[in-house]
Amino acid sequence: MHSPKYSVLLPTYNERQNLPIITWLLVKAFTDAQLKYEIIVIDDASPDGTLEVAKQLQKVYGEDHIVLRPRAGKLGLGTAYVHGIQHSTGDYIFIMDADMSHHPKFIPEFVRLQAKYNYDVVTGTRYRSGGGVHGWDLRRKLTSRVANYLADVLLNPGVSDLTGSFRLYKTDVLKNLISVTKSKGYVFQMEMMVRARQFHYSIGEVPITFVDRVYGESKLGADEIVQYLKGLWALFTDV
């Protein structure tokens, strides 16, 4: 019987401190659960030497487990996933943040739920029983809640956490969704879920705890919020 392989797409930009830890946790999660895996590091020419760290990790864990697919510059999240998918050999693809916000310990739960119901997509949610957020101030919590609430009212996607980015996809489903997704940046993850509903893909949810980034700067500022609202409106008028 064919045992499925899981690819993890890790887009990185200035994550040299986080990458060794997240990699170790990922390897542990997959090894403990006896799952076949590869971790695809898509580094956008980080000036802090993230790629050099990734090369060291490749020596430790092997080229079959750590796949390096760097790019020439900071080209955005959506194209990073497209780039990663082109080089992935897994039957299923995990997308997650490299900044330690998403703990790999939830991976077996994603895998179990997907296998049980044959879901096309399994998404991590901070807003169901068992999930939560650590390390955010009230402003960040409100921003996220309001963002999800607005999206829910306008788009009615039937998913409790639209702006999260810890997900498991069937590879062909992810390829299809990315090919029709127009947004860039913060709205990208949200549109993927809205499109998934449009195509009647089945979606499962796993409660996760989200931890604010340990090292480095958060990438959410006023610009991202404005972008999000514009993107939300564009989606609402398009869908």
N, C-alpha and C positions, 0 to 999 in steps of 0.2 A: 504494500500500500504506500502511495506517495505521501511522505510527510511534508507538509507545506513549509515554505521558507518565508521569512519575514525580513523585509528591508526597512531600515530606519533612515529617513532623510533628515539630515542635521545641517540646515543652513547656518553658517557661522560668520560673525563679524566681530572682531575683538573679543574672543571668548577663550583666550589662552589659559586663564585661571580655571574656568568652568569645564573646559573640554575633557581633561583627564578624569575628573570626578564623574561627569555624566557618562563617559565611556565605560568606566569601571562599573558603574551601577547598571548600565545597559547589559554589559557582558554577563554580569552576575545574574540579572533577571532572566535572560535567555538561557544561560547555562543551567541555572537551578530548575527551570521549567522544561529543560531538555528540548529546546526549540532550535531549529536551524535559523541562522540570522546573518545579516550583513549590515554594517553601519556606514552609510554614505555621507562623508563630510564634504559639504559644498561651501568652501570658503571664498568669500568675495574680496580677496586681496587685503586681508586684515593687516593694518600697519603694526599691530602688536606682536606679530609672529605666531598667530594661531596655527598657521599651516605647518610651521616647524614642529610645533607640539604634536600635531596630528601625525606627522611622519614618524616621530618617536613612538607614538601609540601603535602605529601600524607595525613597527618592529616588534613590539611587545605582544600584540594579539594576532598578528598575521594578516597578510594581504587579502585573504579570503574573507576576513571578518571586518577589517577596516579598509574601506575603499575611498581613495582621495580623488575628488573631482573639482579642483579649484577653478575659479573664474578670474577674469582680468580686472574686475572692479565691482563696485557695489551696484548690483543690477536689479535688486528687488526680490521679494519673497516668491511671488508667482513664478517668475522665470527660474528661480533657484529650484523650485519643485519640478518644473518641466525638465530642467537639466539633470536633476537627480533621477527622475523616472527613466530617462533615456539610458541611464547607466545601471539601473537596478535589475536584479535577476529574481526578485522575490515574487511569490504568488500574492502576497499581501504587503501593503506599505503602511508603516507608521509615520506620521508627521508629528513633530514635537519641537519645543524650544531647547536650544543647547545651553540656556542660561540657568538651569537647575530649577526652573519654575515647575516643571513637570517631573514627577518622580517615577523612574522606571519600574518601581515596585508594583504599579498598577497594570503593567503590561500583561501578566498572566490572566488578569480579570477581563481585559479587552479580548484576549484570544479565546478564553472560555465562552464568553457571551456570544462572540461572533460565530464560533463553531456550533454552539447550541441551537441558534436560530438561523444560521446561514445569512447573517446580516450583510448588506452591501457596505455599510458604513457603521462604525462604532465610534461615538464621540464622548470625550470626557466632559463631565459637567460639574461645575462648582456649586450649582444651585439646586441640587436634590439632596435628600437625606443621606448623610454620610460624606457629602462633599463640603468644601469650604475654602476660605482664603486666609493665608497667614502673611503678616508683614505689610499689609496695605493700610494706609491712613484712610480716614473717612472719605476724603475727596476721591481717592482711587476707587473705593468701594461703591460710592454713589455713582461715579462716572460709568463704571461697569454695569451696575444695576439699571441705570437709566438707558444706557446703550442697548442692553438686552430687552428692556421693556419696550422701547421705541420700535425696535426691530420686530418684536413679537406682535405688537399692535398693527404695524404697517404691513408686515409680510406674512404673518401667521404660519411660521415654518414648522410648528409642532415640536421644537427642540428647546430645552430649557436654557441652554448656554450656547448662544450663537457665536460669540466672539472668542471662544476658546480655540486653542490650536493644538490640542493633544488628541489625535484621531487615528483610527485604523481603517484603511480602505482596501477593498479588493483592487488589485492593480489596474484592471481594465476599467473599473468604475472611476478610479481617480484620474486616469488618462482622459476619459470622456468628460468628466466634470471640469478639469482644467482647460480642456479645449473650448468649452463654452463660457468660461468665466471671464468677465471683462475687467473686473476691479483690480486695483493694485493696492498694496499696503494693508492697512488695518481692516478694510472692508472685505478683503479677499476671502478670509476664512468664513465670513458670514454668507457671502454670495454662494460659496461652495455648498453650504447646507440648503440654501433656498433652491438652488438648481437641483440638488439631490431630491428634494421633494417634488420639484417639477417633473423629473424623470421617473417618479414613483419608486425610487430606490428605498430599500428598507433600512431604517436607522435605529440602532440601539444606543443606550446611554449608560455610562459607567460613572458613578460618583467618584470624583477625585478631589484631593486637597491641592490647592495651588499655593506655591510659596514664592513670595516676591524675590527677584533675582538677588543672589548672594554677592556676586562680584560684578563690578562694572555699572554702567549707567542704564537706567530704564529708558526705553525708547518711546515712551508715551508722553507727548507734550500737547500744547494747545493746537498746534498744526494738525496733529493726528486726529484730534477730536473734531476739528472743522472738516477734515478730509472724510472722517467717518460719517458725519451728518450729510455731507454732499453725496457720498457713496450710497448711503441708505436711501436718500430721496431718488437717486438715479435708478436704484434697484426697484423701488416701489413703482416708479413710472414705467419701468421696463417689463417687470414680471406681471 
